[in-house]
Amino acid sequence: AVVSTQSTGDRAFILVDGDYVGVAGRTKKKDTFTLEVDVKKNLLILVENMGYIGYSLAMADYNAQFKGIEGVAVGGVELVGWKHWSANIRNPNITHDLENSVEKSSPIGSSLSPTGKPLLQEGPQIFTATLILEKTADTFLNFTECWSKGFVSVNGELLGRYWPDAGPQFSLFLPGVWLKDGVNTITVIELQSFTPEAVTTTGGGDCLYITDTPYIDGPVNPDA
């Protein structure tokens, strides 16, 4: 059956019975997707607010600035009676909340991200790393092609978004005042894909690394 939305602001990650099946939304210029659904399927749609549009005529278009999702339909019949809740990306239990919101079933196959990477089977995941420092300083946190799209926080403070699939920016500035001598915690919330086999030699074989030279002029993929 065809599942469609009237409006998506800005990006929708679709899970069926807890399994990741696709991505749609304004940035994809795609508000419909096809999947097998029946009365026993549990449909979950995680909607990402990517911020307000700051360029083009869309700045003056109220509908373009709308955040959320409208008019979800299956086979042309609009679905009602939804359960709604917000997911705070600073909450370490965000993945746990998502997993508990749907009933699990058997995997439904190899769904792919817009750039052809395999989607995380059970939806967005949290990755945590420990960075031990003897001295702090300003630096850059660099994401390689291992990652797809998401958010990163350092010592509990939200640093920003990353989107290597789209490019061209692969680095985020990390102020030294956000770091501390000793143990620092880096938390990555990956929304789409994690493919460590895609790592390049740019980071010495690491998926995530700190550097004094930012990588902000990488390749651009408009289909991401």
Salt bridges, closest charged atoms under 4 A:
ASP10 OD1 - ARG26 NE 2.88
ASP10 OD2 - LYS67 NZ 2.62
ASP17 OD2 - LYS41 NZ 4.00
ASP19 OD1 - LYS104 NZ 3.82
GLU48 OE1 - LYS149 NZ 2.69
GLU48 OE2 - ARG161 NH1 3.05
ASP165 OD1 - LYS117 NZ 2.75
